[in-house]
Amino acid sequence: MRTMLELAILGFLYDSPLHGYELRKRITALTGHVRPVAESTLYPAIKRLEKAGLLARETQPGAVAAPRHVLNLTAGGRQELRRRLAEPATGDITDENRWFTLLAFLRHLDDAAAQAAVLRRRLAFLEEPASFFYDGERPLRAEELDDPFRRGILTIARATSRAELEWLHSTLASLGDGASR
């Protein structure tokens, strides 16, 4: 969570300076109910990034009440975001929620070849045969299950994977990646 939260903070601040409340709303909208962002999690992450020189805080007068602290991404923060996007951990590729966070900011990686390299890693992961349910070492297909709920899980996962594979191939082709098919 820490690295994905930090990635989301860096990613949203790459677009524009924000105050903590607005930043929290945007991160919550991205991660939703899966990973709610509490103030007790967000503000320590902001302080870590600020201490590392990746963020700068500017105090602005409040419209009605107390002054607001607006967060800006430093040049080092921009560089760190691009590094994290170009070199995601394996879990950032394989975990769907972490993948979506990475994908939300991949456009900030200016190099199309570097973007394609990240997408190829996700493609390789999705092309590996997998299941949530196994018969010994053999992954089970939805049609092999009597349980309608487990069959539903596999049916939905397969449809989602097919859609993502189609998108990955199309996007890799648009990035000029010859290895897209």
C-alpha positions as CSV (number, residue, x, y, z in Angstrom):
1,M,0.0,0.0,0.0
2,R,2.8,2.4,0.9
3,T,4.4,2.4,-2.5
4,M,1.1,2.6,-4.4
5,L,-0.1,5.4,-2.1
6,E,3.1,7.2,-2.8
7,L,2.8,6.6,-6.5
8,A,-0.7,8.0,-6.5
9,I,0.4,11.1,-4.6
10,L,3.3,11.7,-7.0
11,G,1.1,11.0,-10.0
12,F,-1.7,13.3,-9.0
13,L,0.7,16.1,-8.1
14,Y,2.5,15.7,-11.4
15,D,-0.7,17.0,-13.0
16,S,-1.2,20.0,-10.7
17,P,-0.5,21.3,-7.1
18,L,-3.2,20.1,-4.6
19,H,-4.0,20.5,-1.0
20,G,-4.3,17.4,1.1
21,Y,-8.1,17.1,1.2
22,E,-8.3,17.3,-2.6
23,L,-5.4,14.8,-3.0
24,R,-7.2,12.4,-0.7
25,K,-10.5,12.7,-2.7
26,R,-8.6,11.9,-5.9
27,I,-6.8,8.9,-4.5
28,T,-10.0,7.6,-3.0
29,A,-11.7,8.0,-6.3
30,L,-8.9,6.0,-8.0
31,T,-8.6,3.2,-5.4
32,G,-12.3,3.2,-4.3
33,H,-13.5,0.9,-1.6
34,V,-10.6,-1.5,-2.2
35,R,-8.0,0.6,-0.6
36,P,-9.6,3.6,1.3
37,V,-7.2,6.3,2.2
38,A,-7.3,7.5,5.8
39,E,-5.8,10.7,6.9
40,S,-3.6,8.6,9.3
41,T,-2.1,7.0,6.2
42,L,-2.0,9.8,3.7
43,Y,-0.3,12.5,5.8
44,P,2.6,10.4,7.0
45,A,3.2,9.4,3.3
46,I,3.1,13.1,2.3
47,K,5.6,13.8,5.1
48,R,7.9,11.0,3.9
49,L,7.8,12.3,0.4
50,E,8.4,15.9,1.5
51,K,11.3,14.8,3.7
52,A,12.8,13.0,0.7
53,G,12.6,16.3,-1.3
54,L,10.0,14.9,-3.7
55,L,7.2,17.3,-2.6
56,A,7.2,20.9,-1.5
57,R,4.5,22.5,0.7
58,E,3.3,26.1,0.1
59,T,1.0,27.9,2.5
60,Q,-1.8,29.9,0.8
61,P,-4.4,32.0,2.5
62,G,-7.7,30.2,3.0
63,A,-10.8,31.5,1.2
64,V,-12.9,31.5,4.4
65,A,-10.9,29.8,7.2
66,A,-7.4,28.9,8.0
67,P,-4.5,29.0,5.5
68,R,-4.2,25.9,3.2
69,H,-1.1,23.9,2.6
70,V,-0.8,23.2,-1.1
71,L,1.6,20.4,-2.2
72,N,3.7,20.7,-5.3
73,L,5.9,18.1,-7.0
74,T,9.6,19.0,-7.1
75,A,11.8,18.2,-10.1
76,G,13.1,15.3,-8.0
77,G,9.5,14.2,-7.5
78,R,8.9,14.2,-11.2
79,Q,12.0,12.2,-11.8
80,E,11.1,9.7,-9.0
81,L,7.6,9.2,-10.4
82,R,9.0,8.4,-13.9
83,R,11.5,6.0,-12.3
84,R,8.7,4.2,-10.4
85,L,6.6,4.0,-13.5
86,A,9.5,2.6,-15.6
87,E,10.6,0.1,-13.0
88,P,7.5,-1.3,-11.4
89,A,7.7,-4.1,-8.9
90,T,6.4,-7.5,-9.9
91,G,3.4,-7.0,-7.6
92,D,2.6,-3.8,-9.4
93,I,2.2,-5.8,-12.6
94,T,0.4,-8.8,-11.2
95,D,-2.0,-7.2,-8.6
96,E,-5.0,-5.7,-10.4
97,N,-5.5,-2.8,-8.0
98,R,-1.8,-1.9,-8.0
99,W,-1.8,-2.3,-11.8
100,F,-4.6,0.2,-12.2
101,T,-2.8,2.7,-10.1
102,L,0.3,2.3,-12.2
103,L,-1.7,2.5,-15.4
104,A,-3.5,5.7,-14.2
105,F,-0.1,7.5,-14.4
106,L,1.8,5.6,-17.1
107,R,1.2,8.5,-19.5
108,H,3.7,10.6,-17.4
109,L,6.4,8.2,-18.6
110,D,7.5,10.2,-21.7
111,D,9.2,7.4,-23.6
112,A,6.9,5.2,-25.6
113,A,9.4,2.4,-25.6
114,A,9.5,2.5,-21.8
115,Q,5.7,2.5,-21.7
116,A,5.6,-0.5,-24.0
117,A,8.1,-2.4,-21.8
118,V,5.8,-2.0,-18.8
119,L,2.7,-3.1,-20.9
120,R,4.7,-6.1,-22.2
121,R,5.3,-7.2,-18.7
122,R,1.6,-7.1,-17.9
123,L,0.9,-8.9,-21.2
124,A,3.3,-11.7,-20.3
125,F,1.6,-12.1,-16.9
126,L,-1.8,-12.3,-18.4
127,E,-0.8,-14.8,-21.1
128,E,0.4,-17.3,-18.4
129,P,-2.3,-20.0,-17.8
130,A,-3.8,-19.3,-14.4
131,S,-6.9,-20.1,-12.3
132,F,-8.2,-19.4,-8.9
133,F,-9.0,-23.1,-8.6
134,Y,-6.9,-26.2,-9.3
135,D,-7.1,-29.9,-9.6
136,G,-3.7,-30.8,-8.2
137,E,-1.3,-28.7,-10.3
138,R,-3.8,-28.3,-13.2
139,P,-5.7,-25.0,-13.4
140,L,-9.5,-25.6,-13.7
141,R,-11.6,-23.9,-16.4
142,A,-15.0,-22.4,-15.6
143,E,-16.8,-25.2,-17.5
144,E,-15.2,-27.8,-15.2
145,L,-16.8,-26.4,-12.1
146,D,-20.1,-27.5,-10.6
147,D,-20.2,-24.6,-8.2
148,P,-22.0,-21.7,-10.0
149,F,-20.3,-19.1,-7.9
150,R,-16.8,-20.3,-8.6
151,R,-17.8,-20.7,-12.2
152,G,-18.9,-17.1,-12.1
153,I,-15.5,-15.9,-10.8
154,L,-13.7,-17.7,-13.6
155,T,-16.1,-16.5,-16.3
156,I,-15.8,-12.9,-15.2
157,A,-12.0,-13.1,-14.8
158,R,-11.7,-14.6,-18.3
159,A,-13.9,-11.9,-19.9
160,T,-11.9,-9.2,-18.1
161,S,-8.6,-10.8,-19.2
162,R,-9.7,-11.0,-22.8
163,A,-10.7,-7.4,-22.8
164,E,-7.4,-6.3,-21.2
165,L,-5.4,-8.5,-23.6
166,E,-7.2,-6.9,-26.6
167,W,-6.5,-3.4,-25.2
168,L,-2.8,-4.3,-24.5
169,H,-2.2,-5.6,-28.0
170,S,-3.9,-2.5,-29.5
171,T,-2.1,-0.1,-27.3
172,L,1.3,-1.8,-27.9
173,A,0.6,-1.5,-31.6
174,S,-0.2,2.2,-31.3
175,L,3.1,2.7,-29.4
176,G,4.9,1.2,-32.4
177,D,5.8,-1.9,-30.5
178,G,6.5,-4.8,-32.9
179,A,6.1,-7.4,-30.2
180,S,2.4,-6.6,-29.6
181,R,1.1,-9.8,-31.2
